[in-house]
Amino acid sequence: MIAVIDYDAGNLKSVEKALIFLGETPVITRDREELLAADKVILPGVGAFGDAMDRLHQYGLVDVIKEVVKKGTPFLGICLGLQLMFESSEESPGIEGLGLLPGKILKIPETPGMKVPHMGWNTIARTNSGLFKGFTKEEFVYFVHSFYVPVNDCTAAVTDYIHPFSAALHKGNYYATQFHPEKSGSVGERILRNFLEL
């Protein structure tokens, strides 16, 4: 069973549709037992870091997520879902993230001639993770974000917009993409299929 965490995240339906297209029957849930029983769990997200953490707490999902990942279930964070996996974000000072990965989410710096939020298609490079099995060249994926994770030891793919940042992360059973695979056409489908086949 593929479980998609329901915390009023904004892009639940597009993730659900992408999984159905791949032949899955995802369960959209915030139920502890369903999440713990799932073979794979996805944390999608669009919106603000602080508001999202408030909802995760409100629905009692913070401890459940930590239980899910502790038992080794493959866990995929998408966009805001990736950012929530970290300890904190410049977007919401004083708000603690899930703390699954060390570090802080930073704001994309204002740069003359460059738009923030970073919105549109960009290539991903250095794809050293099972998420990118079968990739032989740089591929285009779709981004919408104003905050980013610096390149670090968990970086599985890099994109350069104003400066290099982590487009995807992988550590143990933790996977995450700053881009939206569910909006990235056939490339995104391949990434989601790779996650489903882990």
MIKOL-28658 format. One record per atom (N, C-alpha, C): residue in three letters; x, y, z. Coordinates in steps of 0.2 Angstrom, whole numbers, padded with zeros to 4 digits, always signed. Atoms other than C-alpha are relative to their C-alpha. Example, Ala and Ser with C-alpha at 12.3 -4.5 7.8 and 13.67 -1.06 7.14 Angstrom:
MIKOL-28658
ALA+0004-0006+0000ALA+0062-0022+0039ALA+0004+0006+0000SER-0004-0006-0001SER+0068-0005+0036SER-0004+0005+0003
end
This chain:
MIKOL-28658
MET+0004-0006+0000MET+0000+0000+0000MET+0004+0006+0000ILE-0004-0007+0000ILE+0006+0018-0004ILE-0005+0005+0003ALA+0004-0004-0004ALA+0000+0030+0008ALA+0003+0007-0001VAL-0002-0007+0001VAL+0000+0049+0005VAL-0003+0004+0006ILE+0002-0004-0007ILE+0000+0060+0021ILE-0005+0006-0002ASP+0005-0005+0001ASP-0016+0071+0021ASP+0001+0005+0006TYR+0000-0005-0005TYR-0013+0087+0031TYR-0002+0007-0004ASP+0003-0006+0003ASP-0022+0099+0019ASP+0006+0003-0004ALA-0007-0003+0003ALA-0005+0101+0009ALA-0001+0004-0007GLY+0001-0004+0006GLY-0012+0108-0007GLY+0001-0004-0007ASN-0001+0003+0006ASN-0005+0096-0020ASN-0001-0008+0000LEU+0002+0007-0001LEU-0013+0080-0014LEU-0003-0004-0006LYS+0004+0003+0006LYS-0024+0077-0029LYS+0005-0001-0006SER-0004+0001+0006SER-0010+0079-0042SER+0005-0006+0002VAL-0004+0005-0002VAL+0001+0067-0032VAL-0004-0007-0001GLU+0005+0005+0001GLU-0014+0055-0031GLU-0001-0002-0007LYS+0002+0001+0007LYS-0018+0056-0050LYS+0007-0003-0003ALA-0007+0002+0003ALA+0001+0053-0054ALA+0001-0008+0002LEU-0001+0007-0003LEU+0001+0037-0043LEU-0005-0005-0004ILE+0006+0004+0004ILE-0016+0031-0051ILE+0002-0002-0007PHE-0003+0001+0007PHE-0008+0034-0068PHE+0005-0006-0001LEU-0005+0005+0000LEU+0006+0022-0063LEU-0003-0007+0002GLY+0003+0006-0002GLY-0006+0009-0058GLY-0001-0002+0007GLU+0000+0001-0007GLU-0006+0011-0040GLU-0007+0002+0003THR+0006-0002-0003THR-0021+0013-0028THR+0002+0004+0007PRO-0003-0003-0006PRO-0014+0026-0016PRO-0006+0001+0005VAL+0004-0002-0005VAL-0022+0029+0001VAL+0002+0007+0003ILE-0001-0006-0003ILE-0024+0047+0006ILE-0002+0000+0007THR+0001+0001-0007THR-0023+0047+0025THR+0004+0004+0005ARG-0003-0002-0006ARG-0019+0054+0042ARG+0000-0005+0005ASP+0001+0005-0005ASP-0023+0038+0051ASP+0007-0003+0002ARG-0007+0002-0002ARG-0008+0032+0061ARG+0001-0008-0002GLU+0000+0007+0002GLU-0012+0013+0058GLU+0001-0001-0007GLU-0001+0001+0008GLU-0013+0015+0039GLU+0007+0002-0002LEU-0007-0002+0001LEU+0003+0025+0039LEU+0005-0005+0002LEU-0005+0005-0002LEU+0012+0012+0049LEU+0000-0006-0004ALA+0000+0006+0004ALA+0006-0002+0038ALA+0002+0001-0007ALA-0001-0001+0007ALA+0010+0006+0022ALA+0007-0002-0002ASP-0006+0003+0002ASP+0024-0001+0011ASP+0005+0006-0002LYS-0004-0006+0002LYS+0029+0017+0005LYS-0004+0006+0003VAL+0004-0006-0002VAL+0024+0034+0012VAL+0003+0006-0003ILE-0002-0006+0003ILE+0024+0051+0003ILE-0003+0006+0004LEU+0002-0006-0003LEU+0023+0068+0011LEU+0001+0006-0005PRO+0000-0006+0005PRO+0018+0081-0002PRO+0000+0006+0003GLY+0001-0006-0004GLY+0016+0099+0001GLY+0001+0006-0005VAL-0001-0007+0003VAL+0014+0117-0006VAL-0003+0004+0005GLY+0002-0005-0005GLY+0013+0132+0005GLY+0006+0002+0005ALA-0005-0003-0004ALA+0022+0139+0020ALA+0002-0005+0005PHE-0004+0004-0005PHE+0034+0130+0032PHE-0004+0000+0007GLY+0003+0000-0006GLY+0026+0136+0048GLY-0007-0002+0000ASP+0007+0003+0000ASP+0008+0133+0043ASP+0000-0007-0001ALA+0000+0007+0001ALA+0012+0116+0037ALA+0002-0004+0007MET-0002+0003-0006MET+0021+0111+0053MET-0006+0001+0006ASP+0006-0001-0004ASP+0006+0118+0063ASP-0005-0005-0001ARG+0005+0005+0002ARG-0006+0106+0053ARG+0003-0007+0002LEU-0003+0007-0002LEU+0006+0091+0056LEU-0001-0001+0007HIS+0001+0000-0007HIS+0005+0095+0074HIS-0007-0001+0002GLN+0007+0000-0001GLN-0014+0098+0074GLN-0003-0007-0001TYR+0003+0007+0001TYR-0017+0081+0066TYR+0004-0006+0003GLY-0004+0005-0004GLY-0005+0072+0077GLY+0005-0004-0004LEU-0004+0004+0005LEU+0006+0067+0062LEU+0008+0000+0001VAL-0008+0000+0000VAL+0024+0072+0068VAL+0002-0006+0003ASP-0002+0007-0003ASP+0026+0057+0080ASP-0001-0006-0005VAL+0001+0005+0005VAL+0018+0046+0067VAL+0005-0001-0005ILE-0005+0000+0006ILE+0030+0051+0053ILE+0007-0002+0003LYS-0007+0003-0003LYS+0045+0048+0065LYS+0000-0007+0001GLU+0001+0007-0001GLU+0038+0031+0069GLU+0001-0004-0007VAL+0000+0003+0007VAL+0036+0027+0050VAL+0007+0000-0002VAL-0007+0000+0002VAL+0054+0032+0046VAL+0004-0004+0004LYS-0004+0004-0005LYS+0061+0024+0061LYS+0000-0008-0002LYS+0001+0007+0002LYS+0054+0007+0055LYS+0003-0002-0006GLY-0004+0001+0006GLY+0063+0009+0039GLY-0004+0000-0007THR+0004+0000+0006THR+0048+0012+0027THR+0003+0006-0004PRO-0003-0005+0005PRO+0054+0021+0011PRO-0005+0006+0001PHE+0004-0006-0002PHE+0048+0039+0014PHE+0002+0006-0005LEU-0002-0005+0005LEU+0047+0053+0000LEU-0003+0006+0002GLY+0003-0007+0000GLY+0045+0071+0003GLY+0000+0004-0006ILE+0000-0004+0006ILE+0040+0082-0011ILE-0001+0007+0001CYS+0000-0007-0001CYS+0043+0101-0012CYS+0000+0002+0007LEU+0001-0002-0008LEU+0037+0108+0005LEU+0001-0006+0004GLY-0001+0006-0004GLY+0037+0090+0011GLY+0008-0001+0001LEU-0007+0000-0001LEU+0056+0090+0008LEU+0003+0005+0005GLN-0002-0005-0004GLN+0058+0106+0017GLN-0002-0002+0008LEU+0002+0001-0007LEU+0048+0100+0032LEU+0004-0006+0003MET-0004+0005-0003MET+0060+0085+0034MET+0006+0003+0004PHE-0006-0003-0003PHE+0074+0097+0040PHE-0002+0003+0007GLU+0001-0003-0007GLU+0076+0106+0057GLU-0004+0006+0000SER+0003-0006-0001SER+0070+0123+0053SER+0001+0003-0007SER+0000-0004+0006SER+0067+0136+0039SER+0001+0007+0001GLU+0000-0007+0000GLU+0071+0154+0036GLU-0007+0003-0001GLU+0007-0003+0001GLU+0053+0156+0031GLU-0004+0001+0006SER+0004+0000-0006SER+0046+0153+0048SER+0005-0001+0006PRO-0005+0000-0006PRO+0059+0158+0062PRO-0003-0003+0006GLY+0002+0002-0006GLY+0057+0149+0078GLY-0004-0007+0000ILE+0004+0006+0001ILE+0047+0134+0071ILE+0004-0006-0002GLU-0004+0006+0001GLU+0054+0117+0072GLU-0003-0004-0005GLY+0003+0005+0005GLY+0053+0105+0057GLY+0000-0007+0003LEU+0001+0006-0002LEU+0052+0087+0058LEU+0007-0003+0003GLY-0006+0001-0003GLY+0071+0086+0061GLY+0003-0007-0003LEU-0002+0006+0003LEU+0073+0070+0050LEU+0007+0000-0003LEU-0006-0002+0003LEU+0088+0078+0042LEU+0003+0006+0003PRO-0003-0006-0003PRO+0100+0090+0049PRO+0001+0006-0005GLY-0001-0006+0004GLY+0101+0108+0043GLY-0006+0005+0000LYS+0005-0005+0000LYS+0091+0123+0039LYS-0002+0002-0007ILE+0002-0002+0006ILE+0081+0128+0024ILE+0001+0008-0001LEU-0002-0007+0001LEU+0087+0145+0016LEU-0005+0003-0005LYS+0004-0003+0005LYS+0078+0158+0006LYS+0005+0001-0006ILE-0004-0002+0006ILE+0084+0160-0012ILE+0001+0007+0000PRO-0002-0007+0000PRO+0093+0176-0013PRO-0003+0004-0006GLU+0002-0005+0005GLU+0086+0191-0023GLU+0006+0001-0004THR-0006-0001+0004THR+0097+0193-0038THR-0003+0003-0006PRO+0002-0004+0006PRO+0095+0206-0052PRO-0001-0005-0006GLY+0001+0004+0007GLY+0087+0198-0068GLY-0003-0007+0001MET+0002+0007-0001MET+0082+0182-0059MET-0007+0000+0005LYS+0006-0001-0004LYS+0064+0179-0052LYS+0000-0005+0006VAL+0001+0004-0006VAL+0060+0172-0035VAL-0008+0001+0001PRO-0002+0007+0000PRO+0050+0161-0033PRO+0003-0003-0007HIS-0003+0004+0005HIS+0060+0149-0044HIS-0006-0004-0003MET+0006+0003+0003MET+0046+0143-0056MET+0001-0002-0007GLY-0001+0002+0007GLY+0048+0132-0071GLY+0004-0006+0000TRP-0003+0006+0001TRP+0058+0119-0079TRP+0008+0001+0000ASN-0008-0001+0000ASN+0077+0116-0075ASN+0002-0007+0000THR-0003+0007+0000THR+0089+0101-0077THR+0002-0002+0007ILE-0002+0003-0006ILE+0094+0090-0063ILE+0007-0004-0002ALA-0006+0004+0001ALA+0112+0083-0062ALA+0003-0003+0006ARG-0002+0004-0006ARG+0122+0071-0051ARG-0005-0004+0003THR+0006+0004-0003THR+0108+0059-0049THR+0002-0007+0002ASN-0003+0006-0003ASN+0116+0046-0038ASN-0004-0002+0006SER+0005+0003-0004SER+0101+0038-0030SER-0005-0005-0004GLY+0004+0005+0003GLY+0089+0024-0033GLY-0006+0004-0003LEU+0005-0004+0003LEU+0076+0038-0037LEU+0001+0001-0008PHE-0001-0002+0006PHE+0085+0041-0053PHE+0003-0006-0004LYS-0002+0006+0004LYS+0088+0023-0059LYS-0002+0000-0007GLY+0001+0000+0007GLY+0090+0022-0078GLY+0001+0007-0003PHE-0001-0007+0003PHE+0094+0041-0080PHE+0007-0001-0003THR-0007+0000+0003THR+0109+0043-0092THR+0002+0007-0002LYS-0001-0007+0002LYS+0108+0062-0095LYS-0004+0004+0005GLU+0003-0005-0004GLU+0103+0078-0087GLU-0008+0000-0003GLU+0007-0001+0002GLU+0084+0079-0087GLU-0004+0006+0003PHE+0004-0006-0002PHE+0071+0093-0085PHE-0005-0002+0005VAL+0006+0001-0005VAL+0059+0093-0070VAL-0003+0007+0002TYR+0004-0006-0001TYR+0047+0106-0064TYR+0000+0002+0007PHE-0001-0003-0007PHE+0050+0118-0049PHE-0005+0005+0001VAL+0003-0006-0002VAL+0040+0130-0039VAL+0002+0001+0007HIS-0002+0000-0007HIS+0049+0136-0023HIS+0004+0007+0001SER-0004-0006-0002SER+0057+0151-0014SER+0005-0001+0005PHE-0005+0002-0005PHE+0067+0142-0002PHE+0004-0007-0002TYR-0004+0006+0002TYR+0080+0128-0004TYR+0005-0003+0005VAL-0005+0003-0004VAL+0092+0116+0004VAL+0007+0000-0004PRO-0007+0000+0003PRO+0111+0119+0001PRO+0002-0007-0002VAL-0003+0006+0002VAL+0121+0105-0007VAL+0003-0003+0006ASN-0003+0003-0006ASN+0126+0093+0007ASN+0001-0008-0001ASP-0002+0007+0001ASP+0131+0075+0010ASP-0006-0005-0002CYS+0006+0004+0002CYS+0113+0069+0007CYS-0003+0002-0007THR+0003-0003+0007THR+0111+0078-0010THR+0001-0006-0005ALA+0000+0006+0005ALA+0106+0065-0023ALA-0001+0003-0007ALA+0001-0003+0006ALA+0103+0078-0037ALA+0001+0008+0001VAL-0001-0007-0001VAL+0108+0096-0040VAL-0003+0004-0006THR+0003-0005+0005THR+0100+0111-0049THR+0004+0006+0001ASP-0003-0006+0000ASP+0108+0127-0053ASP-0005+0006-0002TYR+0004-0005+0001TYR+0097+0142-0051TYR+0002+0006+0005ILE-0004-0005-0004ILE+0106+0158-0045ILE+0006-0003+0003HIS-0006+0004-0002HIS+0118+0145-0037HIS-0003-0007+0001PRO+0002+0007-0001PRO+0118+0126-0035PRO-0004-0001+0007PHE+0003+0002-0006PHE+0106+0119-0023PHE-0002-0008-0001SER+0002+0007+0000SER+0099+0101-0018SER-0007+0000-0004ALA+0006+0002+0004ALA+0086+0096-0031ALA-0004-0006+0003ALA+0003+0006-0003ALA+0084+0079-0022ALA+0005-0002+0005LEU-0004+0002-0005LEU+0090+0071-0007LEU-0001-0008+0001HIS+0001+0007-0002HIS+0093+0053-0001HIS+0005-0002+0005LYS-0004+0002-0005LYS+0099+0046+0015LYS-0004-0006+0003GLY+0004+0006-0003GLY+0094+0028+0021GLY-0006-0001-0004ASN+0006+0001+0003ASN+0076+0026+0018ASN-0004+0007-0001TYR+0003-0007+0001TYR+0073+0045+0017TYR+0002+0002-0008TYR+0000-0003+0007TYR+0070+0052-0001TYR-0004+0006+0000ALA+0004-0006+0001ALA+0065+0069-0006ALA+0002+0004-0006THR-0001-0004+0006THR+0063+0081-0021THR-0002+0007+0001GLN+0003-0007-0001GLN+0062+0100-0021GLN-0004+0001-0006PHE+0005+0000+0005PHE+0054+0098-0038PHE-0006-0004+0000HIS+0006+0004+0000HIS+0037+0091-0042HIS+0000-0006-0005PRO+0000+0005+0005PRO+0039+0074-0050PRO-0007-0001-0003GLU+0006+0001+0003GLU+0020+0073-0052GLU-0002+0005-0005LYS+0001-0005+0005LYS+0021+0089-0063LYS+0005+0000-0005SER-0006+0000+0004SER+0037+0084-0072SER-0001-0005-0006GLY+0001+0004+0006GLY+0029+0073-0087GLY+0003-0007+0001SER-0002+0007+0000SER+0037+0056-0091SER+0007+0000+0004VAL-0006+0000-0005VAL+0053+0061-0081VAL-0002-0001+0007GLY+0003+0001-0006GLY+0043+0063-0066GLY-0003-0007+0002GLU+0002+0007-0001GLU+0034+0047-0069GLU+0005-0005+0001ARG-0005+0004-0001ARG+0050+0038-0070ARG+0003+0000+0007ILE-0003-0001-0007ILE+0056+0045-0053ILE-0005-0003+0005LEU+0005+0003-0004LEU+0039+0040-0045LEU+0000-0007+0000ARG+0000+0007+0000ARG+0040+0023-0052ARG+0006-0003+0003ASN-0006+0002-0004ASN+0058+0021-0046ASN-0001+0000+0007PHE+0001+0000-0007PHE+0052+0026-0029PHE-0005-0006+0002LEU+0004+0006-0001LEU+0038+0013-0030LEU+0003-0007+0000GLU-0004+0006+0001GLU+0050+0000-0035GLU+0006-0002+0005LEU-0005+0000-0004LEU+0062+0003-0021LEU-0001-0006+0005
end
